[in-house]
């Protein structure tokens, strides 16, 4: 065989080996089938010696590609190892399973990309859980300090005492952390409620026992906070005050009774409802009586709180009603027109405003009360009667009062008119007589004329034909022909002249004249 033929056969064998080696590399690095076909086509082109490429150049190119592929294989394997290490670390912290990938084969670019994304997601999950863990841990420590609680389980010790980086951030652990925090917060809330209850009890006992202010200030430090030592101190104060209460039974019961009356007023209790609590009137100050009062005040407080909105609405109506009545009283005052400045107009506007406001309040309360009565299946009582009945009664009493005041004014005006008809516009007591004052010469006496209504003329003054006539309460002149009787006057004054008395007599005598039923003439002294 020729040497050239031998070389050709050796070249073919080498080429075959090179192609087989290439296929192995492609297999290792995970090149897909379509890319293998493309690469094989490139090798084929090189073998056909297209262009000016020689066999030696082809060998060189192939070797270069092999080296490049080996380098890529190494890099991918290194990255795969690094990603696997990171995945292992993150999965241990997060208590999650490892990423499933074949470590023996060379990963493809797509596989590496997916692995990278997975590791990135794990890092984000770790950061989120760690942030949540740190926040919950901080709250747990604060609650434990508030409750004076020492970690007594292995999990609590892991959370509070161990290094944060060593804590497993699994979903289960995070859920357990949240549960522990809820338990501690519930205990804290319960403790705060107990402390507030003890403080309310202390304040109530202070008021009932009339504890001086300086004694209250001595325990001011325990009137805030809810730590265990504060709770113990509050309980000790309550026990002390309870013992003091037993020693001052009468004083405490009387204080409760004052409070009861206040709640009765706020709840608009009727007299019958108040009298229904018989222990209120007992005088045997025993512990049993105190318990009855305590139970009653608790029941009343609850009753008031349940119906607070309705009672406040009724109270608002009551206050508006009282203000309206006050303006009504001022409006009927005859002296309101004197020395009032601009107040009269303001009061009238306010009265008109209140008069419009009251029906609106009544309608609102009526709707709310009807809804309440439907929900509770019973009547809402105010002072022992239904509210709208109570309102109607108040308006009726107001109407009757106005009618009574109007009748009183009419009667007063009637009496005043009768008095003026009898005694003139400035009435005087008939029993007190005054002497005739001396007249100035040349001046005649004036007559006073008082007008009387037809209605009162028939009842007060009868016509002259009836026989009865009422005279003005001036000194009567003696009968004709007699000497006039002079009234005592101050020294130095002259006795009235006889001629002037004659003139007065002529004015008084009614002989031959008729007294009108509408006028009455008398002397104006």
C-alpha positions as CSV (number, residue, x, y, z in Angstrom):
1,X,0.0,0.0,0.0
2,X,1.2,3.3,-0.8
3,X,2.3,5.7,1.9
4,X,-0.2,8.3,0.8
5,X,-2.9,5.8,1.1
6,X,-1.7,4.9,4.6
7,X,-1.7,8.6,5.6
8,X,-5.2,9.0,4.2
9,X,-6.5,6.1,6.2
10,X,-4.8,7.5,9.3
11,X,-6.4,10.9,8.6
12,X,-9.8,9.3,8.3
13,X,-9.3,7.4,11.5
14,X,-8.2,10.6,13.3
15,X,-11.1,12.5,11.9
16,X,-13.4,9.8,13.0
17,X,-11.9,9.9,16.5
18,X,-12.2,13.7,16.5
19,X,-15.8,13.5,15.5
20,X,-16.5,10.9,18.2
21,X,-14.7,13.1,20.7
22,X,-16.8,16.1,19.7
23,X,-20.0,14.1,20.1
24,X,-18.9,13.1,23.6
25,X,-18.2,16.7,24.5
26,X,-21.5,17.8,23.1
27,X,-23.2,15.1,25.1
28,X,-21.4,16.2,28.3
29,X,-22.1,19.8,28.0
30,X,-25.7,19.1,27.0
31,X,-25.9,20.6,23.5
32,X,-29.3,19.9,22.0
33,X,-29.8,17.7,18.9
34,X,-30.5,20.6,16.6
35,X,-27.2,22.3,17.6
36,X,-25.3,19.1,17.1
37,X,-26.6,18.9,13.6
38,X,-25.5,22.4,12.9
39,X,-22.0,21.7,14.3
40,X,-21.7,18.5,12.4
41,X,-22.5,20.3,9.3
42,X,-19.7,22.8,10.0
43,X,-17.3,19.9,10.4
44,X,-18.5,18.4,7.2
45,X,-17.8,21.6,5.4
46,X,-14.3,21.7,6.7
47,X,-13.7,18.1,5.7
48,X,-14.8,18.8,2.1
49,X,-12.0,21.5,2.0
50,X,-14.3,24.2,0.8
51,X,-12.4,27.3,0.1
52,X,-8.7,27.3,0.8
53,X,-8.9,25.5,4.2
54,X,-6.3,22.7,4.4
55,X,-6.5,19.7,6.5
56,X,-4.0,21.1,8.9
57,X,-6.1,24.2,9.3
58,X,-9.1,22.1,9.9
59,X,-7.3,20.2,12.5
60,X,-6.2,23.4,14.1
61,X,-9.7,24.8,14.1
62,X,-11.1,21.6,15.5
63,X,-8.5,21.7,18.3
64,X,-9.4,25.3,19.0
65,X,-13.1,24.4,19.3
66,X,-12.3,21.5,21.5
67,X,-10.3,23.8,23.8
68,X,-13.1,26.3,23.9
69,X,-15.6,23.7,24.7
70,X,-13.4,22.3,27.4
71,X,-13.2,25.8,28.9
72,X,-16.9,26.2,28.7
73,X,-17.4,22.8,30.3
74,X,-15.1,23.8,33.2
75,X,-16.8,27.2,33.7
76,X,-20.2,25.6,33.7
77,X,-19.2,23.0,36.1
78,X,-17.7,25.6,38.5
79,X,-20.8,27.7,38.3
80,X,-22.9,24.7,38.9
81,X,-20.9,23.8,42.0
82,X,-21.2,27.4,43.3
83,X,-24.9,27.4,42.8
84,X,-25.3,24.1,44.5
85,X,-23.3,25.4,47.5
86,X,-25.5,28.5,47.8
87,X,-28.6,26.4,47.3
88,X,-27.5,24.1,50.1
89,X,-26.8,27.0,52.5
90,X,-30.1,28.7,51.8
91,X,-32.1,25.6,51.9
92,X,-30.7,24.7,55.3
93,X,-31.6,28.1,56.7
94,X,-35.1,28.1,55.1
95,X,-35.6,24.3,55.8
96,X,-36.4,23.7,52.1
97,X,-35.4,20.8,49.8
98,X,-32.3,21.2,47.5
99,X,-32.6,22.1,43.9
100,X,-32.9,19.0,41.7
101,X,-30.1,18.9,39.0
102,X,-27.6,16.3,37.7
103,X,-24.2,17.1,39.2
104,X,-22.4,14.6,36.9
105,X,-23.4,16.1,33.6
106,X,-22.4,19.5,32.2
107,X,-25.5,21.8,32.6
108,X,-26.8,23.7,29.6
109,X,-27.0,27.4,29.6
110,X,-30.8,27.2,30.1
111,X,-30.4,24.9,33.1
112,X,-27.8,27.2,34.7
113,X,-30.1,30.2,34.1
114,X,-33.0,28.4,35.8
115,X,-30.7,27.5,38.7
116,X,-29.6,31.1,39.1
117,X,-33.2,32.3,39.3
118,X,-34.0,29.7,41.9
119,X,-31.1,30.8,44.1
120,X,-32.1,34.4,43.7
121,X,-35.6,33.6,44.8
122,X,-34.2,31.8,47.9
123,X,-32.2,34.8,48.8
124,X,-35.3,37.0,48.6
125,X,-37.3,34.6,50.7
126,X,-34.5,34.5,53.3
127,X,-34.4,38.3,53.5
128,X,-38.2,38.5,53.9
129,X,-38.4,35.9,56.5
130,X,-35.4,37.3,58.4
131,X,-37.0,40.7,58.5
132,X,-40.2,39.2,59.8
133,X,-38.3,37.1,62.4
134,X,-36.4,40.2,63.7
135,X,-39.6,42.2,64.0
136,X,-41.6,39.4,65.8
137,X,-38.6,38.7,68.0
138,X,-38.4,42.4,69.1
139,X,-42.2,42.4,70.0
140,X,-41.8,39.1,71.8
141,X,-39.0,40.5,74.0
142,X,-41.0,43.6,74.8
143,X,-44.1,41.5,75.8
144,X,-41.9,39.2,77.9
145,X,-40.4,42.2,79.7
146,X,-43.9,43.7,80.2
147,X,-45.1,40.5,81.7
148,X,-41.9,39.8,83.6
149,X,-41.8,36.4,81.7
150,X,-38.7,34.3,81.4
151,X,-38.4,32.0,78.4
152,X,-39.3,28.6,79.7
153,X,-39.3,26.5,76.5
154,X,-36.6,25.5,74.1
155,X,-38.2,27.3,71.3
156,X,-38.6,30.5,73.4
157,X,-34.9,30.3,74.4
158,X,-33.9,29.8,70.7
159,X,-35.8,32.9,69.8
160,X,-34.7,35.2,72.6
161,X,-31.3,33.9,73.6
162,X,-29.6,32.3,70.5
163,X,-27.9,34.0,67.6
164,X,-30.3,35.3,65.0
165,X,-28.3,33.8,62.2
166,X,-28.7,30.3,63.7
167,X,-32.5,30.4,63.8
168,X,-34.1,28.3,61.2
169,X,-36.4,30.5,59.1
170,X,-38.8,27.8,58.1
171,X,-42.5,28.5,57.5
172,X,-43.3,26.4,60.5
173,X,-41.0,28.3,62.7
174,X,-42.4,31.7,61.5
175,X,-45.9,30.4,62.1
176,X,-44.9,29.3,65.6
177,X,-43.3,32.7,66.2
178,X,-46.5,34.4,65.3
179,X,-48.5,32.1,67.5
180,X,-46.2,32.8,70.5
181,X,-46.5,36.6,69.9
182,X,-50.3,36.3,69.8
183,X,-50.3,34.4,73.1
184,X,-48.0,36.9,74.8
185,X,-50.0,39.9,73.4
186,X,-53.2,38.2,74.7
187,X,-51.7,37.8,78.1
188,X,-50.5,41.4,78.0
189,X,-54.0,42.6,77.1
190,X,-55.6,40.5,79.8
191,X,-53.0,41.9,82.3
192,X,-53.7,45.4,81.2
193,X,-57.5,44.9,81.5
194,X,-57.0,43.4,85.0
195,X,-54.8,46.4,86.0
196,X,-57.3,48.9,84.6
197,X,-60.1,47.1,86.4
198,X,-58.1,47.3,89.7
199,X,-57.4,51.0,89.0
200,X,-61.1,51.7,88.5
201,X,-61.9,49.8,91.7
202,X,-59.3,51.8,93.5
203,X,-60.7,55.2,92.2
204,X,-64.2,54.1,93.1
205,X,-63.1,53.1,96.6
206,X,-61.2,56.3,97.0
207,X,-64.3,58.3,96.2
208,X,-66.6,56.2,98.4
209,X,-64.2,56.3,101.3
210,X,-63.3,60.0,100.6
211,X,-59.6,59.3,100.7
212,X,-57.6,62.6,100.9
213,X,-55.7,63.7,97.8
214,X,-52.3,63.4,99.5
215,X,-52.9,59.7,100.3
216,X,-53.9,59.1,96.6
217,X,-50.8,60.8,95.3
218,X,-48.7,58.4,97.4
219,X,-49.7,55.5,95.2
220,X,-49.6,57.5,91.9
221,X,-46.7,55.4,90.6
222,X,-48.9,52.3,90.2
223,X,-51.7,54.1,88.4
224,X,-50.0,53.4,85.1
225,X,-48.4,50.4,83.5
226,X,-49.3,46.7,83.6
227,X,-46.2,44.8,84.7
228,X,-46.5,42.0,87.2
229,X,-45.1,44.1,90.0
230,X,-47.6,46.9,89.2
231,X,-50.5,44.4,89.2
232,X,-49.4,43.1,92.6
233,X,-49.2,46.6,94.0
234,X,-52.6,47.4,92.6
235,X,-54.1,44.3,94.1
236,X,-52.6,45.1,97.5
237,X,-54.1,48.6,97.4
238,X,-57.5,47.2,96.5
239,X,-57.3,44.7,99.4
240,X,-56.3,47.6,101.8
241,X,-59.2,49.7,100.6
242,X,-61.7,46.8,100.8
243,X,-60.7,46.3,104.4
244,X,-61.1,50.0,105.1
245,X,-64.5,49.8,103.4
246,X,-65.7,47.1,105.7
247,X,-64.7,49.4,108.6
248,X,-66.7,52.3,107.2
249,X,-69.8,50.5,106.0
250,X,-72.3,53.3,106.5
251,X,-70.2,55.9,104.9
252,X,-69.6,53.7,101.8
253,X,-73.3,52.8,101.4
254,X,-74.3,56.4,101.6
255,X,-71.8,57.2,98.9
256,X,-73.2,54.5,96.7
257,X,-76.7,55.9,97.3
258,X,-75.6,59.2,96.0
259,X,-74.2,57.5,92.9
260,X,-77.4,55.6,92.5
261,X,-79.5,58.8,92.5
262,X,-77.2,60.2,89.8
263,X,-77.8,57.1,87.6
264,X,-81.5,57.2,88.3
265,X,-81.6,60.8,87.1
266,X,-79.5,59.9,84.0
267,X,-81.8,56.9,83.2
268,X,-84.9,59.0,83.9
269,X,-86.2,56.6,86.5
270,X,-89.7,57.2,87.8
271,X,-90.5,57.4,91.5
272,X,-92.0,54.0,91.4
273,X,-88.8,52.5,89.8
274,X,-86.7,54.2,92.5
275,X,-88.9,52.9,95.3
276,X,-88.7,49.4,93.9
277,X,-85.1,49.2,95.2
278,X,-86.1,48.7,98.8
279,X,-82.5,48.4,100.2
280,X,-82.0,52.1,99.4
281,X,-84.2,53.0,102.3
282,X,-82.8,50.4,104.8
283,X,-80.8,51.7,107.8
284,X,-79.2,48.4,108.8
285,X,-75.7,49.0,107.4
286,X,-74.4,45.5,106.9
287,X,-72.2,43.7,104.4
288,X,-75.2,42.2,102.8
289,X,-76.8,45.6,102.3
290,X,-73.5,46.8,100.8
291,X,-73.5,43.9,98.4
292,X,-77.1,44.7,97.3
293,X,-76.1,48.2,96.6
294,X,-73.0,47.2,94.7
295,X,-75.1,44.8,92.5
296,X,-77.7,47.5,91.9
297,X,-75.1,50.1,90.9
298,X,-73.4,47.6,88.5
299,X,-76.8,46.8,86.9
300,X,-77.6,50.5,86.6
301,X,-74.2,51.3,85.0
302,X,-74.7,48.5,82.4
303,X,-78.2,49.7,81.7
304,X,-77.0,53.2,81.2
305,X,-74.2,52.2,78.9
306,X,-76.5,50.0,76.8
307,X,-79.0,52.9,76.3
308,X,-76.5,55.7,76.5
309,X,-77.2,57.2,73.1
310,X,-81.0,57.2,73.7
311,X,-80.6,58.8,77.2
312,X,-78.3,61.4,75.8
313,X,-80.8,62.2,73.1
314,X,-83.6,62.5,75.8
315,X,-81.3,64.7,77.9
316,X,-80.7,67.0,74.9
317,X,-84.4,67.3,74.4
318,X,-84.9,68.0,78.1
319,X,-82.3,70.8,78.0
320,X,-83.7,72.3,74.8
321,X,-87.2,72.1,76.4
322,X,-86.1,73.9,79.5
323,X,-84.4,76.6,77.5
324,X,-87.5,77.0,75.4
325,X,-89.7,77.3,78.5
326,X,-87.3,80.0,79.8
327,X,-87.6,82.0,76.6
328,X,-91.4,81.5,76.8
329,X,-91.4,82.9,80.3
330,X,-89.4,85.9,79.3
331,X,-91.7,86.5,76.3
332,X,-94.7,86.7,78.6
333,X,-92.9,89.1,81.0
334,X,-94.5,92.6,80.7
335,X,-91.3,94.2,81.8
336,X,-89.3,92.7,78.9
337,X,-89.6,96.0,76.8
338,X,-87.7,98.1,79.3
339,X,-83.9,98.4,79.4
340,X,-83.3,95.4,77.2
341,X,-81.1,96.9,74.5
342,X,-80.9,94.4,71.6
343,X,-81.5,91.4,73.8
344,X,-85.2,91.3,73.1
345,X,-84.7,90.6,69.4
346,X,-82.0,88.0,70.1
347,X,-84.2,86.2,72.6
348,X,-87.1,86.2,70.2
349,X,-84.9,84.7,67.4
350,X,-83.6,82.0,69.8
351,X,-87.1,81.2,71.0
352,X,-88.3,80.7,67.4
353,X,-85.2,78.6,66.7
354,X,-85.9,76.4,69.7
355,X,-89.5,76.1,68.7
356,X,-88.5,74.6,65.3
357,X,-85.7,72.5,66.8
358,X,-87.9,70.6,69.4
359,X,-90.1,68.8,66.8
360,X,-87.0,67.7,64.9
361,X,-85.5,66.3,68.0
362,X,-88.7,64.5,68.9
363,X,-89.0,62.9,65.5
364,X,-85.4,61.7,65.6
365,X,-85.8,60.3,69.0
366,X,-89.1,58.7,68.1
367,X,-87.5,56.8,65.1
368,X,-84.6,55.7,67.2
369,X,-86.8,54.6,70.1
370,X,-89.1,52.6,67.8
371,X,-86.1,50.8,66.3
372,X,-84.8,50.1,69.8
373,X,-88.2,48.8,70.9
374,X,-88.4,46.5,67.9
375,X,-84.9,45.1,68.7
376,X,-85.6,44.6,72.5
377,X,-89.3,43.8,72.3
378,X,-90.2,46.2,75.1
379,X,-91.1,49.8,75.7
380,X,-88.5,52.5,76.3
381,X,-89.6,54.3,79.4
382,X,-88.8,57.9,80.5
383,X,-89.9,58.8,84.0
384,X,-92.2,55.8,84.1
385,X,-93.9,56.4,80.8
386,X,-93.3,56.1,77.0
387,X,-91.1,58.9,75.7
388,X,-93.6,60.3,73.2
389,X,-96.4,60.2,75.8
390,X,-94.0,62.1,78.1
391,X,-93.3,64.7,75.4
392,X,-97.0,65.1,74.7
393,X,-97.7,65.5,78.4
394,X,-95.0,68.2,78.6
395,X,-96.6,70.1,75.7
396,X,-100.0,69.8,77.2
397,X,-98.8,71.1,80.6
398,X,-97.2,74.0,78.8
399,X,-100.4,74.8,76.9
400,X,-102.4,74.6,80.1
401,X,-99.9,76.9,81.9
402,X,-100.1,79.4,79.1
403,X,-103.9,79.3,79.3
404,X,-103.9,79.7,83.0
405,X,-101.5,82.7,82.7
406,X,-103.7,84.2,80.0
407,X,-106.8,83.9,82.2
408,X,-104.9,85.4,85.2
409,X,-103.9,88.4,83.0
410,X,-107.5,88.8,81.9
411,X,-108.8,88.7,85.4
412,X,-106.1,91.1,86.6
413,X,-107.0,93.5,83.7
414,X,-110.7,93.2,84.5
415,X,-110.1,94.0,88.2
416,X,-107.8,96.9,87.3
417,X,-110.5,98.3,84.9
418,X,-113.2,98.0,87.6
419,X,-110.9,99.7,90.1
420,X,-110.1,102.5,87.7
421,X,-113.9,103.0,87.1
422,X,-114.5,103.1,90.8
423,X,-111.6,105.2,92.0
424,X,-110.1,106.9,88.9
425,X,-107.0,106.1,87.0
426,X,-104.8,106.3,90.2
427,X,-106.8,104.1,92.7
428,X,-106.7,104.9,96.4
429,X,-108.0,103.1,99.4
430,X,-111.5,104.5,100.1
431,X,-111.0,104.5,103.9
432,X,-108.3,107.0,103.6
433,X,-109.9,110.4,103.0
434,X,-108.0,113.5,102.1
435,X,-109.1,117.1,102.8
436,X,-110.0,119.4,100.1
437,X,-107.0,121.4,99.0
438,X,-107.4,125.2,98.8
439,X,-108.2,126.5,95.3
440,X,-106.3,129.1,93.6
441,X,-108.6,132.1,92.9
442,X,-109.7,132.4,89.3
443,X,-109.0,128.7,88.5
444,X,-111.8,126.1,88.2
445,X,-111.3,122.4,89.3
446,X,-110.9,119.9,86.5
447,X,-113.1,116.9,86.0
448,X,-111.6,113.5,85.5
449,X,-113.4,111.3,83.0
450,X,-112.8,107.5,83.0
451,X,-114.0,105.4,80.1
452,X,-115.5,102.1,80.9
453,X,-116.3,99.1,78.6
454,X,-119.9,98.0,78.0
455,X,-119.1,94.6,79.3
456,X,-118.1,95.8,82.8
457,X,-120.7,98.6,83.0
458,X,-123.5,96.2,83.6
459,X,-121.6,94.4,86.4
460,X,-119.9,97.3,88.1
461,X,-122.0,100.5,87.6
462,X,-125.7,100.3,87.4
463,X,-127.7,103.0,85.6
464,X,-129.1,105.8,87.8
465,X,-132.5,104.3,87.4
466,X,-131.3,101.2,89.2
467,X,-130.7,103.3,92.3
468,X,-127.0,102.4,93.1
469,X,-124.3,104.9,92.3
470,X,-120.5,104.7,93.2
471,X,-118.9,108.0,94.1
472,X,-115.2,109.0,93.9
473,X,-113.5,108.7,97.3
474,X,-113.2,112.5,97.9
475,X,-114.5,114.3,100.9
476,X,-118.3,114.7,100.5
477,X,-119.7,118.2,100.7
478,X,-122.5,118.8,103.4
479,X,-126.1,119.0,102.3
480,X,-127.4,122.2,100.9
481,X,-127.7,124.9,103.5
482,X,-125.1,123.4,105.9
483,X,-121.7,124.7,106.6
484,X,-118.9,122.9,104.9
485,X,-116.5,120.8,107.0
486,X,-113.0,121.9,106.5
487,X,-110.3,119.2,106.5
488,X,-107.3,119.8,108.7
489,X,-104.5,121.5,106.8
490,X,-101.1,122.7,107.5
491,X,-100.8,125.9,109.5
492,X,-100.6,129.0,107.4
493,X,-103.1,127.8,104.8
494,X,-106.4,129.5,104.3
495,X,-109.8,127.7,104.6
496,X,-111.5,127.2,101.3
497,X,-113.9,129.8,100.4
498,X,-117.7,129.1,100.8
499,X,-118.4,130.3,97.3
500,X,-115.9,127.8,95.8
501,X,-117.5,124.9,97.9
502,X,-120.8,125.9,96.3
503,X,-119.3,125.4,92.9
504,X,-118.0,121.9,93.9
505,X,-121.5,121.0,95.2
506,X,-123.0,121.9,91.9
507,X,-120.6,119.6,90.1
508,X,-121.4,116.7,92.4
509,X,-125.2,116.9,92.6
510,X,-127.0,114.8,90.0
511,X,-130.6,116.3,90.5
512,X,-132.3,116.4,87.2
513,X,-129.4,114.7,85.3
514,X,-128.9,111.1,84.1
515,X,-125.6,109.2,84.6
516,X,-124.4,107.6,81.4
517,X,-123.6,103.8,81.4
518,X,-120.3,104.5,79.6
519,X,-118.8,107.4,81.7
520,X,-118.2,108.2,85.3
521,X,-117.2,111.8,86.4
522,X,-115.4,112.6,89.6
523,X,-113.1,115.2,91.0
524,X,-109.4,115.1,90.2
525,X,-107.7,116.1,93.5
